[in-house]
Amino acid sequence: MQLEDTTISRLIIDTYNKKFLDSIMVDVALVGAGPSNMVAAYYLSKAGFKTAIFEAKLAPGGGMWGGGMMFNEIVLQEDAIPIVKELGIGYQPQEKGYYTLDSIEATSTIISKAVKAGTRIFNLIKVTDVLFREENNVLRVCGLVINWSPVEKLGLPVDPLSIHASFVVDGTGHPAEISHTVTRKMRTKLETETGDVIGEMPLWAEKGEQFTVSNTKEAFPGLYVTGMAANNTFGGPRMGPIFGGMLQSGKKVAGLIIKKLDKHGQAHTTQTTPKHE
Ligand code: 48F
């Protein structure tokens, strides 16, 4: 077979454009490809909703690859094992209901499962802002404003593009970037105790894990928070390299959104993303 350079380029440009165009209106747009958002995306896609993740970095996976202090193993508690089993990640039972997972296997499997379920992951794209509209006298987040990460990094004066979504999920981890954007730019209050991003507390594994799941909820009409972004937004300790709460938070946020999408019949499309399973 003779290889033509221009055919290779055309195929890349053509297939990327189709994929991107098919994702400018989605049911759920998730910001950040960390473990919580990827688990959320897996369940949303599995339920048939059109789901896209926008990730600023080259590699999806967020803070899961590095385990604890670059020892690439993570710890999980018993409660999260059903999710690990469903995703097909290998795990080692240890003492007293603790489990360890190879962080490379865990991260790569979650990415693969989300994509194979139909999630589109767009890497190297930074979410810089949200779209908002007034619906029945209520302000609501209804999409994302995106740009290439290098454009943002270099500070180039290039205007962004927009994505419309029925729901947006802030899974940006510790910075809770989208919650901050909403309070800073929309000059409005979040559904937190103070109306603002409350802020993350120091490390306490047990409480951090509990809070990250209970803090997983709608922070503003149309905007949900998951993972560490939930603890920063609603206030709660960080938990360090134990990841059960992240997986449970992702599953919870997917369930909350699925209920709303089902109730309001808001799905833009039936899933048009090809499934690879
Ligand atoms: O931080 P991250 O892994 O989020 P998470 O799902 O998991 C937290 C754990 O990894 C760990 C922990 C558990 O003990 O505390 O930290 O809450 O992943 C967040 C992802 O969001 C991306 C970022 O590059 C990372 O991959 N991200 C952050 N801001 C943006 C973004 C943005 N504005 N646009 C696109 N991606």
Residues whose N, C-alpha, C, O or C-beta is under 5 A from the ligand:
A	BS01	48F	V31 G32 A33 G34 P35 S36 N37 F54 E55 A56 K57 G61 G62 G63 M64 I125 K126 V127 G171 T172 G173 H174 E177 T226 G227 M228 A229 M239 G240 P241 I242 M246
